Amino acid sequence: MSDFYWVLHNEAGSDLRSSDRFENKEDAEQWMGREWSSLLEEGAETVTLFEGDKKHYRMGLRSE
């Protein structure tokens, strides 16, 4: 089983960093639900959820 993790992207779409690793998708999504506002303050505008090398989805952090 692969770990789940987020890749944070800035406004230009460049990668900022990856999150910690999570054992499952639910844990990764719960973490994002708690941390999204602090990630915005860090400069992230969008995030992508990965499972190993597999891209699940990309989403914006703003409610626009």
Secondary structure, 3 states (H helix, E strand, C coil): CCCEEEEEECCCCCEEEECCCECCHHHHHHHHHHHHHHHHHHCCCEEEEEECCEEEEEEECCCC
